[in-house]
């Protein structure tokens, strides 16, 4: 299990245990964490699960696919160098302690 912390726009924290291989989007939805919509069901087609990944973990993640990269350009909140779609990040032992920040907006 990996402990993943979701930081809400107001600064509140929600930490949950995520099984290896489960996406951060599905974990957030199953735990009722607000701000992670995932309207496309995790297919990297909507950008409503956009998060800002703690920069100390960026080198532990695979590079975004072309599809993810294109969708990040469509995100409602500003794209940053640490922007990722949470549906494309699967929990692993290497990501234990990961912190992601939920943007203020997910929809246009």
N, CA, C and O atoms as CSV, one atom per row, in Angstrom:
chain,resi,resn,atom,element,x,y,z
A,1,UNK,N,N,0.836,-1.191,0.000
A,1,UNK,CA,C,0.000,0.000,0.000
A,1,UNK,C,C,0.873,1.244,0.000
A,1,UNK,O,O,1.932,1.288,0.626
A,2,UNK,N,N,0.407,2.234,-0.708
A,2,UNK,CA,C,1.081,3.534,-0.727
A,2,UNK,C,C,0.192,4.552,-0.040
A,2,UNK,O,O,-1.019,4.565,-0.256
A,3,UNK,N,N,0.771,5.391,0.771
A,3,UNK,CA,C,0.034,6.512,1.364
A,3,UNK,C,C,0.127,7.668,0.384
A,3,UNK,O,O,1.219,8.121,0.041
A,4,UNK,N,N,-1.024,8.137,-0.060
A,4,UNK,CA,C,-1.107,9.254,-0.995
A,4,UNK,C,C,-1.881,10.360,-0.292
A,4,UNK,O,O,-2.938,10.116,0.290
A,5,UNK,N,N,-1.351,11.569,-0.348
A,5,UNK,CA,C,-2.015,12.718,0.255
A,5,UNK,C,C,-2.506,13.648,-0.839
A,5,UNK,O,O,-1.745,14.051,-1.720
A,6,UNK,N,N,-3.783,13.982,-0.771
A,6,UNK,CA,C,-4.420,14.921,-1.683
A,6,UNK,C,C,-4.592,16.236,-0.925
A,6,UNK,O,O,-5.211,16.264,0.139
A,7,UNK,N,N,-4.051,17.309,-1.463
A,7,UNK,CA,C,-4.161,18.625,-0.840
A,7,UNK,C,C,-5.224,19.407,-1.611
A,7,UNK,O,O,-5.103,19.629,-2.815
A,8,UNK,N,N,-6.253,19.815,-0.898
A,8,UNK,CA,C,-7.345,20.562,-1.509
A,8,UNK,C,C,-6.939,22.028,-1.693
A,8,UNK,O,O,-6.000,22.490,-1.044
A,9,UNK,N,N,-7.626,22.758,-2.561
A,9,UNK,CA,C,-7.293,24.169,-2.786
A,9,UNK,C,C,-7.304,25.021,-1.517
A,9,UNK,O,O,-6.598,26.027,-1.440
A,10,UNK,N,N,-8.097,24.625,-0.528
A,10,UNK,CA,C,-8.141,25.389,0.727
A,10,UNK,C,C,-7.029,24.985,1.703
A,10,UNK,O,O,-6.951,25.511,2.813
A,11,UNK,N,N,-6.168,24.046,1.280
A,11,UNK,CA,C,-5.057,23.608,2.112
A,11,UNK,C,C,-5.350,22.386,2.964
A,11,UNK,O,O,-4.439,21.842,3.587
A,12,UNK,N,N,-6.600,21.941,3.006
A,12,UNK,CA,C,-6.921,20.752,3.792
A,12,UNK,C,C,-6.318,19.514,3.133
A,12,UNK,O,O,-6.172,19.445,1.912
A,13,UNK,N,N,-5.971,18.534,3.978
A,13,UNK,CA,C,-5.300,17.323,3.520
A,13,UNK,C,C,-6.201,16.114,3.699
A,13,UNK,O,O,-6.928,15.997,4.686
A,14,UNK,N,N,-6.139,15.216,2.722
A,14,UNK,CA,C,-6.827,13.935,2.822
A,14,UNK,C,C,-5.824,12.870,2.405
A,14,UNK,O,O,-5.354,12.869,1.268
A,15,UNK,N,N,-5.496,11.967,3.319
A,15,UNK,CA,C,-4.520,10.920,3.047
A,15,UNK,C,C,-5.225,9.574,3.026
A,15,UNK,O,O,-6.084,9.301,3.864
A,16,UNK,N,N,-4.861,8.741,2.070
A,16,UNK,CA,C,-5.457,7.415,1.994
A,16,UNK,C,C,-4.416,6.396,1.556
A,16,UNK,O,O,-3.410,6.734,0.933
A,17,UNK,N,N,-4.682,5.143,1.897
A,17,UNK,CA,C,-3.859,4.034,1.446
A,17,UNK,C,C,-4.376,3.591,0.090
A,17,UNK,O,O,-5.579,3.411,-0.097
A,18,UNK,N,N,-3.461,3.416,-0.856
A,18,UNK,CA,C,-3.834,3.034,-2.217
A,18,UNK,C,C,-3.093,1.754,-2.577
A,18,UNK,O,O,-1.876,1.661,-2.420
A,19,UNK,N,N,-3.837,0.779,-3.056
A,19,UNK,CA,C,-3.250,-0.495,-3.456
A,19,UNK,C,C,-2.373,-0.330,-4.684
A,19,UNK,O,O,-2.673,0.491,-5.551
A,20,UNK,N,N,-1.293,-1.098,-4.773
A,20,UNK,CA,C,-0.435,-1.028,-5.955
A,20,UNK,C,C,-1.240,-1.308,-7.233
A,20,UNK,O,O,-2.062,-2.222,-7.282
A,21,UNK,N,N,-0.980,-0.506,-8.248
A,21,UNK,CA,C,-1.654,-0.663,-9.527
A,21,UNK,C,C,-2.954,0.100,-9.662
A,21,UNK,O,O,-3.475,0.221,-10.771
A,22,UNK,N,N,-3.499,0.621,-8.567
A,22,UNK,CA,C,-4.747,1.386,-8.627
A,22,UNK,C,C,-4.408,2.835,-8.953
A,22,UNK,O,O,-3.466,3.395,-8.393
A,23,UNK,N,N,-5.163,3.435,-9.845
A,23,UNK,CA,C,-4.876,4.823,-10.220
A,23,UNK,C,C,-5.232,5.769,-9.079
A,23,UNK,O,O,-6.111,5.488,-8.265
A,24,UNK,N,N,-4.534,6.883,-9.042
A,24,UNK,CA,C,-4.811,7.890,-8.016
A,24,UNK,C,C,-6.214,8.458,-8.183
A,24,UNK,O,O,-6.837,8.860,-7.201
A,25,UNK,N,N,-6.715,8.496,-9.405
A,25,UNK,CA,C,-8.078,8.969,-9.645
A,25,UNK,C,C,-9.095,8.015,-9.020
A,25,UNK,O,O,-9.991,8.451,-8.297
A,26,UNK,N,N,-8.961,6.707,-9.296
A,26,UNK,CA,C,-9.902,5.733,-8.745
A,26,UNK,C,C,-9.832,5.691,-7.223
A,26,UNK,O,O,-10.853,5.543,-6.551
A,27,UNK,N,N,-8.637,5.819,-6.691
A,27,UNK,CA,C,-8.481,5.836,-5.235
A,27,UNK,C,C,-9.209,7.031,-4.636
A,27,UNK,O,O,-9.915,6.893,-3.637
A,28,UNK,N,N,-9.043,8.194,-5.236
A,28,UNK,CA,C,-9.707,9.402,-4.738
A,28,UNK,C,C,-11.220,9.249,-4.805
A,28,UNK,O,O,-11.927,9.605,-3.862
A,29,UNK,N,N,-11.710,8.727,-5.906
A,29,UNK,CA,C,-13.160,8.550,-6.039
A,29,UNK,C,C,-13.697,7.547,-5.025
A,29,UNK,O,O,-14.755,7.772,-4.437
A,30,UNK,N,N,-12.987,6.452,-4.815
A,30,UNK,CA,C,-13.476,5.436,-3.882
A,30,UNK,C,C,-13.445,5.920,-2.433
A,30,UNK,O,O,-14.201,5.422,-1.599
A,31,UNK,N,N,-12.587,6.877,-2.131
A,31,UNK,CA,C,-12.488,7.430,-0.774
A,31,UNK,C,C,-13.324,8.698,-0.605
A,31,UNK,O,O,-13.349,9.277,0.481
A,32,UNK,N,N,-14.011,9.136,-1.666
A,32,UNK,CA,C,-14.854,10.323,-1.582
A,32,UNK,C,C,-14.078,11.623,-1.508
A,32,UNK,O,O,-14.571,12.614,-0.970
A,33,UNK,N,N,-12.867,11.627,-2.046
A,33,UNK,CA,C,-12.051,12.839,-2.043
A,33,UNK,C,C,-12.577,13.787,-3.111
A,33,UNK,O,O,-12.695,13.415,-4.279
A,34,UNK,N,N,-12.888,14.999,-2.713
A,34,UNK,CA,C,-13.485,15.953,-3.652
A,34,UNK,C,C,-12.442,16.532,-4.605
A,34,UNK,O,O,-11.247,16.560,-4.312
A,35,UNK,N,N,-12.931,16.988,-5.746
A,35,UNK,CA,C,-12.088,17.670,-6.709
A,35,UNK,C,C,-11.491,16.787,-7.779
A,35,UNK,O,O,-10.899,17.298,-8.730
A,36,UNK,N,N,-11.624,15.486,-7.659
A,36,UNK,CA,C,-11.132,14.553,-8.675
A,36,UNK,C,C,-12.371,13.971,-9.344
A,36,UNK,O,O,-12.984,13.039,-8.823
A,37,UNK,N,N,-12.739,14.522,-10.500
A,37,UNK,CA,C,-14.000,14.155,-11.137
A,37,UNK,C,C,-13.880,12.905,-12.007
A,37,UNK,O,O,-14.698,11.993,-11.887
A,38,UNK,N,N,-12.896,12.851,-12.862
A,38,UNK,CA,C,-12.699,11.680,-13.716
A,38,UNK,C,C,-13.891,11.350,-14.576
A,38,UNK,O,O,-14.329,10.200,-14.627
A,39,UNK,N,N,-14.417,12.347,-15.253
A,39,UNK,CA,C,-15.631,12.159,-16.053
A,39,UNK,C,C,-15.508,11.108,-17.148
A,39,UNK,O,O,-16.508,10.499,-17.527
A,40,UNK,N,N,-14.302,10.882,-17.665
A,40,UNK,CA,C,-14.126,9.906,-18.751
A,40,UNK,C,C,-13.841,8.511,-18.217
A,40,UNK,O,O,-13.641,7.582,-18.999
A,41,UNK,N,N,-13.818,8.349,-16.907
A,41,UNK,CA,C,-13.587,7.039,-16.328
A,41,UNK,C,C,-12.137,6.592,-16.334
A,41,UNK,O,O,-11.854,5.409,-16.142
A,42,UNK,N,N,-11.228,7.507,-16.548
A,42,UNK,CA,C,-9.813,7.165,-16.502
A,42,UNK,C,C,-9.174,6.879,-17.838
A,42,UNK,O,O,-8.154,6.192,-17.905
A,43,UNK,N,N,-9.759,7.396,-18.908
A,43,UNK,CA,C,-9.259,7.135,-20.249
A,43,UNK,C,C,-8.369,8.245,-20.812
A,43,UNK,O,O,-8.034,8.228,-21.996
A,44,UNK,N,N,-7.988,9.202,-19.976
A,44,UNK,CA,C,-7.159,10.348,-20.397
A,44,UNK,C,C,-7.829,11.130,-21.520
A,44,UNK,O,O,-7.184,11.534,-22.488
A,45,UNK,N,N,-9.143,11.336,-21.371
A,45,UNK,CA,C,-9.896,12.017,-22.419
A,45,UNK,C,C,-10.669,13.237,-21.929
A,45,UNK,O,O,-11.448,13.810,-22.692
A,46,UNK,N,N,-10.471,13.660,-20.648
A,46,UNK,CA,C,-11.283,14.781,-20.188
A,46,UNK,C,C,-10.537,15.797,-19.316
A,46,UNK,O,O,-10.987,16.938,-19.207
A,47,UNK,N,N,-9.444,15.434,-18.709
A,47,UNK,CA,C,-8.636,16.316,-17.853
A,47,UNK,C,C,-9.354,16.774,-16.584
A,47,UNK,O,O,-8.960,17.776,-15.986
A,48,UNK,N,N,-10.411,16.050,-16.159
A,48,UNK,CA,C,-11.108,16.424,-14.929
A,48,UNK,C,C,-10.548,15.703,-13.702
A,48,UNK,O,O,-11.158,15.705,-12.633
A,49,UNK,N,N,-9.381,15.091,-13.874
A,49,UNK,CA,C,-8.677,14.483,-12.734
A,49,UNK,C,C,-7.267,15.074,-12.633
A,49,UNK,O,O,-6.360,14.468,-12.062
A,50,UNK,N,N,-7.114,16.253,-13.192
A,50,UNK,CA,C,-5.844,16.979,-13.196
A,50,UNK,C,C,-5.366,17.206,-11.765
A,50,UNK,O,O,-6.146,17.588,-10.892
A,51,UNK,N,N,-4.086,16.967,-11.537
A,51,UNK,CA,C,-3.465,17.248,-10.238
A,51,UNK,C,C,-2.081,17.846,-10.473
A,51,UNK,O,O,-1.511,17.727,-11.557
A,52,UNK,N,N,-1.562,18.483,-9.445
A,52,UNK,CA,C,-0.183,18.961,-9.431
A,52,UNK,C,C,0.607,18.026,-8.513
A,52,UNK,O,O,0.349,17.954,-7.312
A,53,UNK,N,N,1.557,17.322,-9.087
A,53,UNK,CA,C,2.350,16.334,-8.360
A,53,UNK,C,C,3.487,17.030,-7.620
A,53,UNK,O,O,4.147,17.911,-8.170
A,54,UNK,N,N,3.712,16.626,-6.368
A,54,UNK,CA,C,4.854,17.136,-5.621
A,54,UNK,C,C,6.113,16.914,-6.453
A,54,UNK,O,O,6.386,15.800,-6.900
A,55,UNK,N,N,6.864,17.972,-6.652
A,55,UNK,CA,C,7.998,17.931,-7.583
A,55,UNK,C,C,9.062,16.914,-7.198
A,55,UNK,O,O,9.805,16.453,-8.065
A,56,UNK,N,N,9.156,16.553,-5.929
A,56,UNK,CA,C,10.164,15.565,-5.527
A,56,UNK,C,C,9.839,14.162,-6.033
A,56,UNK,O,O,10.691,13.276,-5.973
A,57,UNK,N,N,8.619,13.946,-6.531
A,57,UNK,CA,C,8.219,12.640,-7.050
A,57,UNK,C,C,8.182,12.590,-8.573
A,57,UNK,O,O,7.965,11.517,-9.135
A,58,UNK,N,N,8.382,13.692,-9.248
A,58,UNK,CA,C,8.246,13.706,-10.708
A,58,UNK,C,C,9.154,12.707,-11.397
A,58,UNK,O,O,8.744,12.078,-12.373
A,59,UNK,N,N,10.377,12.546,-10.915
A,59,UNK,CA,C,11.309,11.629,-11.572
A,59,UNK,C,C,10.963,10.164,-11.312
A,59,UNK,O,O,11.570,9.279,-11.915
A,60,UNK,N,N,10.008,9.891,-10.436
A,60,UNK,CA,C,9.571,8.525,-10.153
A,60,UNK,C,C,8.388,8.115,-11.018
A,60,UNK,O,O,7.963,6.960,-10.994
A,61,UNK,N,N,7.860,9.066,-11.782
A,61,UNK,CA,C,6.712,8.803,-12.650
A,61,UNK,C,C,7.165,8.604,-14.090
A,61,UNK,O,O,8.135,9.220,-14.529
A,62,UNK,N,N,6.464,7.746,-14.824
A,62,UNK,CA,C,6.759,7.666,-16.258
A,62,UNK,C,C,6.365,8.979,-16.934
A,62,UNK,O,O,5.509,9.705,-16.430
A,63,UNK,N,N,6.969,9.274,-18.041
A,63,UNK,CA,C,6.614,10.482,-18.796
A,63,UNK,C,C,5.157,10.386,-19.248
A,63,UNK,O,O,4.652,9.293,-19.507
A,64,UNK,N,N,4.491,11.528,-19.341
A,64,UNK,CA,C,3.101,11.494,-19.834
A,64,UNK,C,C,3.054,10.976,-21.270
A,64,UNK,O,O,3.945,11.250,-22.073
A,65,UNK,N,N,2.006,10.229,-21.574
A,65,UNK,CA,C,1.785,9.781,-22.954
A,65,UNK,C,C,1.386,10.984,-23.807
A,65,UNK,O,O,1.101,12.058,-23.277
A,66,UNK,N,N,1.367,10.806,-25.100
A,66,UNK,CA,C,0.924,11.886,-26.002
A,66,UNK,C,C,-0.510,12.293,-25.680
A,66,UNK,O,O,-0.845,13.477,-25.713
A,67,UNK,N,N,-1.357,11.309,-25.369
A,67,UNK,CA,C,-2.759,11.594,-25.061
A,67,UNK,C,C,-2.875,12.424,-23.781
A,67,UNK,O,O,-3.624,13.399,-23.722
A,68,UNK,N,N,-2.120,12.019,-22.761
A,68,UNK,CA,C,-2.161,12.767,-21.510
A,68,UNK,C,C,-1.625,14.181,-21.713
A,68,UNK,O,O,-2.206,15.149,-21.221
A,69,UNK,N,N,-0.538,14.293,-22.423
A,69,UNK,CA,C,0.052,15.601,-22.692
A,69,UNK,C,C,-0.951,16.518,-23.398
A,69,UNK,O,O,-1.076,17.692,-23.049
A,70,UNK,N,N,-1.655,15.987,-24.378
A,70,UNK,CA,C,-2.660,16.781,-25.107
A,70,UNK,C,C,-3.807,17.188,-24.195
A,70,UNK,O,O,-4.281,18.322,-24.267
A,71,UNK,N,N,-4.260,16.274,-23.336
A,71,UNK,CA,C,-5.379,16.599,-22.446
A,71,UNK,C,C,-4.983,17.634,-21.401
A,71,UNK,O,O,-5.807,18.460,-21.012
A,72,UNK,N,N,-3.755,17.603,-20.950
A,72,UNK,CA,C,-3.314,18.599,-19.964
A,72,UNK,C,C,-3.395,20.015,-20.523
A,72,UNK,O,O,-3.560,20.972,-19.767
A,73,UNK,N,N,-3.281,20.151,-21.835
A,73,UNK,CA,C,-3.444,21.465,-22.471
A,73,UNK,C,C,-4.889,21.950,-22.382
A,73,UNK,O,O,-5.152,23.146,-22.504
A,74,UNK,N,N,-5.818,21.030,-22.171
A,74,UNK,CA,C,-7.250,21.354,-22.106
A,74,UNK,C,C,-7.756,21.504,-20.672
A,74,UNK,O,O,-8.937,21.785,-20.468
A,75,UNK,N,N,-6.900,21.326,-19.690
A,75,UNK,CA,C,-7.322,21.386,-18.292
A,75,UNK,C,C,-7.882,22.772,-17.946
A,75,UNK,O,O,-7.428,23.788,-18.472
A,76,UNK,N,N,-8.861,22.788,-17.065
A,76,UNK,CA,C,-9.499,24.051,-16.670
A,76,UNK,C,C,-8.543,24.932,-15.868
A,76,UNK,O,O,-8.558,26.154,-16.018
A,77,UNK,N,N,-7.717,24.331,-15.022
A,77,UNK,CA,C,-6.734,25.092,-14.243
A,77,UNK,C,C,-5.417,25.147,-15.011
A,77,UNK,O,O,-5.161,24.335,-15.901
A,78,UNK,N,N,-4.604,26.105,-14.651
A,78,UNK,CA,C,-3.334,26.301,-15.351
A,78,UNK,C,C,-2.509,25.034,-15.393
A,78,UNK,O,O,-2.401,24.304,-14.408
A,79,UNK,N,N,-1.929,24.790,-16.556
A,79,UNK,CA,C,-0.979,23.698,-16.674
A,79,UNK,C,C,0.362,24.176,-16.133
A,79,UNK,O,O,0.805,25.290,-16.413
A,80,UNK,N,N,0.992,23.312,-15.358
A,80,UNK,CA,C,2.301,23.598,-14.777
A,80,UNK,C,C,3.255,22.457,-15.150
A,80,UNK,O,O,2.809,21.420,-15.642
A,81,UNK,N,N,4.548,22.636,-14.924
A,81,UNK,CA,C,5.486,21.544,-15.226
A,81,UNK,C,C,5.185,20.254,-14.450
A,81,UNK,O,O,5.557,19.168,-14.893
A,82,UNK,N,N,4.518,20.368,-13.303
A,82,UNK,CA,C,4.192,19.186,-12.497
A,82,UNK,C,C,2.735,18.744,-12.657
A,82,UNK,O,O,2.229,17.987,-11.829
A,83,UNK,N,N,2.058,19.208,-13.709
A,83,UNK,CA,C,0.680,18.798,-13.980
A,83,UNK,C,C,0.650,17.372,-14.517
A,83,UNK,O,O,1.445,16.991,-15.377
A,84,UNK,N,N,-0.284,16.603,-13.987
A,84,UNK,CA,C,-0.514,15.245,-14.478
A,84,UNK,C,C,-2.002,14.932,-14.349
A,84,UNK,O,O,-2.732,15.601,-13.616
A,85,UNK,N,N,-2.434,13.905,-15.073
A,85,UNK,CA,C,-3.781,13.381,-14.906
A,85,UNK,C,C,-3.692,12.242,-13.896
A,85,UNK,O,O,-2.921,11.301,-14.089
A,86,UNK,N,N,-4.467,12.320,-12.834
A,86,UNK,CA,C,-4.359,11.301,-11.788
A,86,UNK,C,C,-4.811,9.922,-12.260
A,86,UNK,O,O,-4.467,8.914,-11.644
A,87,UNK,N,N,-5.574,9.871,-13.340
A,87,UNK,CA,C,-5.980,8.568,-13.888
A,87,UNK,C,C,-4.808,7.844,-14.538
A,87,UNK,O,O,-4.880,6.639,-14.778
A,88,UNK,N,N,-3.751,8.554,-14.820
A,88,UNK,CA,C,-2.595,7.966,-15.494
A,88,UNK,C,C,-1.446,7.661,-14.533
A,88,UNK,O,O,-0.362,7.269,-14.967
A,89,UNK,N,N,-1.676,7.836,-13.242
A,89,UNK,CA,C,-0.660,7.539,-12.233
A,89,UNK,C,C,-1.161,6.379,-11.388
A,89,UNK,O,O,-2.163,6.498,-10.682
A,90,UNK,N,N,-0.460,5.265,-11.464
A,90,UNK,CA,C,-0.804,4.101,-10.660
A,90,UNK,C,C,0.061,4.063,-9.411
A,90,UNK,O,O,1.267,4.305,-9.471
A,91,UNK,N,N,-0.558,3.758,-8.290
A,91,UNK,CA,C,0.167,3.653,-7.031
A,91,UNK,C,C,1.203,2.531,-7.117
A,91,UNK,O,O,1.004,1.520,-7.789
A,92,UNK,N,N,2.301,2.745,-6.421
A,92,UNK,CA,C,3.358,1.740,-6.320
A,92,UNK,C,C,4.143,2.011,-5.047
A,92,UNK,O,O,4.013,3.075,-4.441
A,93,UNK,N,N,4.952,1.050,-4.647
A,93,UNK,CA,C,5.768,1.247,-3.447
A,93,UNK,C,C,6.654,2.470,-3.580
A,93,UNK,O,O,6.909,3.170,-2.600
A,94,UNK,N,N,7.122,2.728,-4.791
A,94,UNK,CA,C,7.997,3.872,-5.034
A,94,UNK,C,C,7.288,5.207,-4.814
A,94,UNK,O,O,7.934,6.222,-4.553
A,95,UNK,N,N,5.958,5.201,-4.919
A,95,UNK,CA,C,5.190,6.439,-4.758
A,95,UNK,C,C,4.623,6.611,-3.348
A,95,UNK,O,O,3.839,7.528,-3.102
A,96,UNK,N,N,5.017,5.732,-2.422
A,96,UNK,CA,C,4.552,5.871,-1.044
A,96,UNK,C,C,4.959,7.238,-0.503
A,96,UNK,O,O,6.130,7.615,-0.560
A,97,UNK,N,N,3.992,7.970,0.018
A,97,UNK,CA,C,4.242,9.314,0.547
A,97,UNK,C,C,3.990,10.425,-0.461
A,97,UNK,O,O,4.195,11.599,-0.153
A,98,UNK,N,N,3.551,10.071,-1.650
A,98,UNK,CA,C,3.284,11.067,-2.698
A,98,UNK,C,C,2.232,12.072,-2.239
A,98,UNK,O,O,1.240,11.713,-1.606
A,99,UNK,N,N,2.471,13.326,-2.570
A,99,UNK,CA,C,1.522,14.406,-2.302
A,99,UNK,C,C,1.110,14.996,-3.648
A,99,UNK,O,O,1.956,15.348,-4.471
A,100,UNK,N,N,-0.193,15.098,-3.858
A,100,UNK,CA,C,-0.718,15.754,-5.056
A,100,UNK,C,C,-1.649,16.873,-4.624
A,100,UNK,O,O,-2.382,16.744,-3.644
A,101,UNK,N,N,-1.614,17.957,-5.355
A,101,UNK,CA,C,-2.466,19.111,-5.079
A,101,UNK,C,C,-3.606,19.126,-6.096
A,101,UNK,O,O,-3.387,19.030,-7.303
A,102,UNK,N,N,-4.810,19.247,-5.585
A,102,UNK,CA,C,-6.012,19.286,-6.431
A,102,UNK,C,C,-6.219,20.737,-6.858
A,102,UNK,O,O,-6.272,21.623,-6.005
A,103,UNK,N,N,-6.337,20.999,-8.164
A,103,UNK,CA,C,-6.573,22.369,-8.615
A,103,UNK,C,C,-7.928,22.898,-8.174
A,103,UNK,O,O,-8.825,22.130,-7.826
A,104,UNK,N,N,-8.064,24.197,-8.193
A,104,UNK,CA,C,-9.315,24.835,-7.792
A,104,UNK,C,C,-10.453,24.525,-8.764
A,104,UNK,O,O,-11.615,24.451,-8.365
A,105,UNK,N,N,-10.114,24.346,-10.035
A,105,UNK,CA,C,-11.148,24.084,-11.044
A,105,UNK,C,C,-10.796,22.843,-11.848
A,105,UNK,O,O,-9.631,22.605,-12.166
A,106,UNK,N,N,-11.815,22.055,-12.172
A,106,UNK,CA,C,-11.630,20.912,-13.050
A,106,UNK,C,C,-12.483,21.056,-14.315
A,106,UNK,O,O,-12.221,20.390,-15.317
A,107,UNK,N,N,-13.466,21.891,-14.274
A,107,UNK,CA,C,-14.366,22.070,-15.412
A,107,UNK,C,C,-14.335,23.493,-15.912
A,107,UNK,O,O,-14.191,24.431,-15.128
A,108,UNK,N,N,-14.467,23.656,-17.188
A,108,UNK,CA,C,-14.541,25.004,-17.790
A,108,UNK,C,C,-15.863,25.622,-17.492
A,108,UNK,O,O,-16.124,26.751,-17.908
